[in-house]
Amino acid sequence: MLPSKNSGVGVFSLEMSAEQLTLRLLSTESGIDHQKIRNATISSEEWIALTHVAAELGEMKLFIDDTCCAQHYGASSKGSPTESKA
């Protein structure tokens, strides 16, 4: 359920990126399977429904902070900076 146009919503994600959350939100609100959206295998009718939901989302005050997610994955891929170099 989307918030009203007069209110704002903040989402803080520890696991999913803003793109993943947006895809899930579009899928849920449009009733279209997220895999079909991701793979671009939606019908003309589904495309119309998806664009209507996207337009509604674009008018809302929706803030997604996925910096914790990015920091977590970035830190694990770089290794520890305190490792001694032999």
C-alpha positions in Angstrom: 0.0 0.0 0.0 1.5 3.3 -1.1 1.5 6.4 1.2 -0.8 9.3 0.4 0.6 12.1 -1.7 0.8 14.4 1.3 3.0 12.2 3.4 6.5 11.0 3.0 8.0 7.6 3.7 11.7 6.7 4.5 13.0 3.2 3.9 16.3 2.1 5.4 17.6 -1.1 3.9 20.3 -3.3 5.3 20.0 -6.1 2.7 18.5 -4.8 -0.6 19.6 -2.0 -2.9 17.3 0.9 -3.8 16.9 -0.7 -7.3 15.8 -4.0 -5.8 13.4 -2.4 -3.4 11.9 -0.2 -6.2 11.5 -3.3 -8.4 9.7 -5.1 -5.6 7.5 -2.1 -4.9 6.5 -1.8 -8.6 5.8 -5.5 -8.8 3.7 -5.5 -5.6 1.6 -2.4 -6.5 1.1 -3.4 -10.2 0.4 -7.1 -9.4 3.0 -8.1 -12.0 5.6 -10.8 -11.2 8.9 -9.1 -10.5 10.7 -11.6 -12.7 8.6 -10.6 -15.7 9.5 -7.0 -15.0 13.2 -7.8 -14.6 13.3 -9.9 -17.7 11.2 -7.4 -19.7 8.6 -10.0 -20.7 5.5 -8.1 -19.8 2.4 -7.8 -22.0 1.1 -4.5 -23.3 -1.6 -4.4 -20.6 1.0 -5.1 -17.9 3.1 -2.3 -19.3 0.3 0.2 -19.0 -0.4 -0.9 -15.4 3.3 -0.7 -14.6 3.6 2.8 -16.1 0.6 4.0 -14.0 2.2 2.7 -10.8 5.6 4.2 -11.7 3.9 7.6 -12.3 2.2 7.3 -8.9 5.5 6.5 -7.2 7.2 9.4 -9.0 4.7 11.8 -7.4 5.3 10.5 -3.9 7.8 11.5 -1.2 9.6 8.2 -1.1 13.2 8.1 0.3 15.2 4.9 0.1 18.5 4.8 2.0 20.6 1.7 1.0 24.0 3.0 2.1 24.2 0.3 4.8 23.7 -2.3 2.1 26.4 -0.7 -0.1 28.9 -0.3 2.8 28.4 -3.9 3.9 29.0 -5.4 0.4 31.8 -3.0 -0.3 33.7 -3.8 2.9 33.5 -7.5 2.4 34.9 -7.3 -1.1 37.9 -5.1 -0.2 39.4 -7.1 2.6 40.4 -5.8 6.0 42.6 -2.7 5.9 44.3 -3.8 9.2 45.8 -6.9 7.6 49.6 -6.9 7.9 51.5 -6.9 4.6 54.3 -9.4 4.6 
